Amino acid sequence: MSEHAPHQQPDGVRPARPHHKLTGDGRRMREVLTYSRRGSRFTPRQQQAWDAYAERWWVPDEAVDDPGFALPALFGRVAPLIVEIGSGIGESTVALAAARPDHDVVAFEVWRPGVADTLGRIGEAGLSNVRLLSVDAVWSMAHLVEPESLAALWVFFPDPWHKTKHHKRRLVTPDFARLAASRLAPGATWRLATDWADYAEQMVEVLDAEPLLEGGVVERWAERPVTKFERKGIAAGRAITDLAYRRRAPA
Ligand SMILES: C[S@@+](CC[C@H](N)C(=O)[O-])C[C@H]1O[C@@H](n2cnc3c(N)ncnc32)[C@H](O)[C@@H]1O
């Protein structure tokens, strides 16, 4: 088994999802997570979308504890698989998935009101190629996504964690870059965008150093819609950086 093959115990049980790990004497372990718990209250509109669509397109967290759980099986067809991490309210997810009816898109978002908004957007757009999970995407990339299985990976405006003491919570680190690269199919592209200059620099430094990847800063990806976070960044005078890195083909 390679370093980044999905980790399963010999009995087929996946390790515990974050927030469920306990120490030997039963205490909850502290973990460095890339997100903080935000409010989970729904607006009436979000509740309506959740009630209408969650059962169809949102995967309950416990489902991934089943040793037989597999992402591609969520779609009932064979199609290239794309992962988006931190899909927020689904503005990019839905626009990009609508333009790719022949691809399946799994969006990871731990913030439930955002998931509810996304469900509403999927419903309005009439898509059948998006599924949402609220399980930690870092854990999921390690334990649910098969090596060399992704046709693309999208990470737009990841939480910047701009205080120096919080930098360790940023998603794009050398360890995560290695893991993410291992999940891309050879030739597949990881697209990223951020409105924080020092995070953009960190992304370039980390991704340039990852031997499985090649790429760098690119022109704004025209297909990517302008999201709430991009608008906020622009309004605050921050420059937007888009990056694209390709998984190298085997030598
Ligand atoms: C700043 S928002 C950007 C949302 C969206 N991509 C956009 O461009 O508008 C980042 C989102 O990533 C989510 N997130 C951060 N770390 C995550 C993780 N490990 N797994 C799933 N979602 C995560 C947060 O909940 C948050 O909604």
The ligand as an SDF file (V2000), in Angstrom:
LIG
                    3D

 27 29  0  0  0  0  0  0  0  0999 V2000
  -13.7760   31.4150    2.8480 C   0  0  0  0  0  0  0  0  0  0  0  0
  -14.9600   30.1920    2.4420 S   0  0  0  0  0  0  0  0  0  0  0  0
  -14.9550   30.1540    0.6540 C   0  0  0  0  0  0  0  0  0  0  0  0
  -16.2070   29.5590    0.0660 C   0  0  0  0  0  0  0  0  0  0  0  0
  -16.2720   29.4310   -1.4600 C   0  0  0  0  0  0  0  0  0  0  0  0
  -15.2430   28.5550   -1.9770 N   0  0  0  0  0  0  0  0  0  0  0  0
  -16.2390   30.7620   -2.1810 C   0  0  0  0  0  0  0  0  0  0  0  0
  -15.3310   30.9890   -2.9780 O   0  0  0  0  0  0  0  0  0  0  0  0
  -17.1270   31.5810   -1.9210 O   0  0  0  0  0  0  0  0  0  0  0  0
  -14.1180   28.6920    2.8570 C   0  0  0  0  0  0  0  0  0  0  0  0
  -15.0650   27.5650    3.1960 C   0  0  0  0  0  0  0  0  0  0  0  0
  -14.3160   26.3740    3.3670 O   0  0  0  0  0  0  0  0  0  0  0  0
  -14.9440   25.5750    4.3540 C   0  0  0  0  0  0  0  0  0  0  0  0
  -13.9220   24.6500    4.8640 N   0  0  0  0  0  0  0  0  0  0  0  0
  -12.7220   24.9820    5.3990 C   0  0  0  0  0  0  0  0  0  0  0  0
  -12.0170   23.8880    5.7220 N   0  0  0  0  0  0  0  0  0  0  0  0
  -12.7990   22.8220    5.3860 C   0  0  0  0  0  0  0  0  0  0  0  0
  -12.6140   21.4200    5.4850 C   0  0  0  0  0  0  0  0  0  0  0  0
  -11.4840   20.9110    5.9850 N   0  0  0  0  0  0  0  0  0  0  0  0
  -13.6010   20.6100    5.0410 N   0  0  0  0  0  0  0  0  0  0  0  0
  -14.7460   21.1370    4.5180 C   0  0  0  0  0  0  0  0  0  0  0  0
  -14.9730   22.4630    4.4000 N   0  0  0  0  0  0  0  0  0  0  0  0
  -14.0120   23.2940    4.8280 C   0  0  0  0  0  0  0  0  0  0  0  0
  -15.4420   26.5900    5.3780 C   0  0  0  0  0  0  0  0  0  0  0  0
  -16.5160   26.0980    6.1290 O   0  0  0  0  0  0  0  0  0  0  0  0
  -15.8450   27.7770    4.4740 C   0  0  0  0  0  0  0  0  0  0  0  0
  -17.2220   27.7550    4.1810 O   0  0  0  0  0  0  0  0  0  0  0  0
  1  2  1  0
  2  3  1  0
  2 10  1  0
  3  4  1  0
  4  5  1  0
  5  6  1  0
  5  7  1  0
  7  8  2  0
  7  9  1  0
 10 11  1  0
 11 12  1  0
 11 26  1  0
 12 13  1  0
 13 14  1  0
 13 24  1  0
 14 15  1  0
 14 23  1  0
 15 16  2  0
 16 17  1  0
 17 18  1  0
 17 23  2  0
 18 19  1  0
 18 20  2  0
 20 21  1  0
 21 22  2  0
 22 23  1  0
 24 25  1  0
 24 26  1  0
 26 27  1  0
M  CHG  2   2   1   9  -1
M  END
$$$$
